[in-house]
Amino acid sequence: MVQKGKASIKANPKIVTLEGQKASIVVGKEQYYQMLTGPPQYPYVRLEVVKFGTSLNITPFISNKNEITVEIEPEVSDFVGKGIGDLPLISRRGVKTQVRVKDGERIVIGGLLTKNERIVQRKIPILGDIPILGFLFRYNRKETENSEVIVIITPHILRDGLKPKKKKILGIFEKE
């Protein structure tokens, strides 16, 4: 899908963790906003941060049969605008699951869907800006963009004393 231009790779990180230890990957941004707090007679402004983007938490457990049980928690969040009092509006979607695979087997998680709608104004240059008559030379169009985030994980058991292989362990894709 990536080669055909129908998907793009959003992140391709690699992580190593110990059995039973949670590992996290975050690819995202931060949005700052001001928060007015304190008593009415002595209010003060506090700067707050809201983080959004793609995050993945994984916790592996190894069985004596060379199987790996992985707890997986992907989350995708987007800044969608400002709400009451200019507070940020964040759209979140995620899943929590547990999967058992053999060493080197691939895990694919999909279904993190989003639908973005926006109004785009199109106009004839100069004529669309004329007061009163400009509306004759411009129009608004609603555009819809659907996307799905697909998380691909290939867990490997690293034996004592061995270094991680240069293999792709994790890929996060967005299908458009």
Phi, psi and omega in degrees: 000323179295317182293332179273359179080012181266356179210160176226147179276120180271330179200150179219053183281162176233136180225155176230137178215168178271159178301132178079000180256131180287136174242143183231144173230133177229125174237107185193196183227170176234138177242124180263146175213159181265139179237124179272121182226176179096176179291155183304325182282339179226059181288151174221157183261131178242137179271125179245155179236140174240127180260142177210157183145215180246129177228152180217125173247130176227143177227114181265148174226132184255132178266171179283000178258019183061029174259151180241123172262125185239124169274126186234131178226085173275147175216136176239127179227146182228144172281119184250358179145194180244143180252213181299133179066025181061021176286143183291142174258124182242130175264127181236141172215139183197178181209154174231125183213167178227131185228143175245126180223167173276160178307124178088355177284145183272141175245131178238127177239124178232188177095001176275080187269151172215151178230116179252128177242140177211155178260125180245131179263128176248142180204160173279126182308143180070306182295325180290347181261358181292128178300145179068307182271349184302330182297338178289340185246016177215159177209158177254141180229137178271124178248138180240133178235121177256138176216155179226131176266129179242127180253128179242124182234133174237094182283145178230145173269123177261120180285155180307134177086352180263145177271156177301139177287159179276050179256156176287116180265326186215139173221137176242120184243154172236122180266127183256000000 
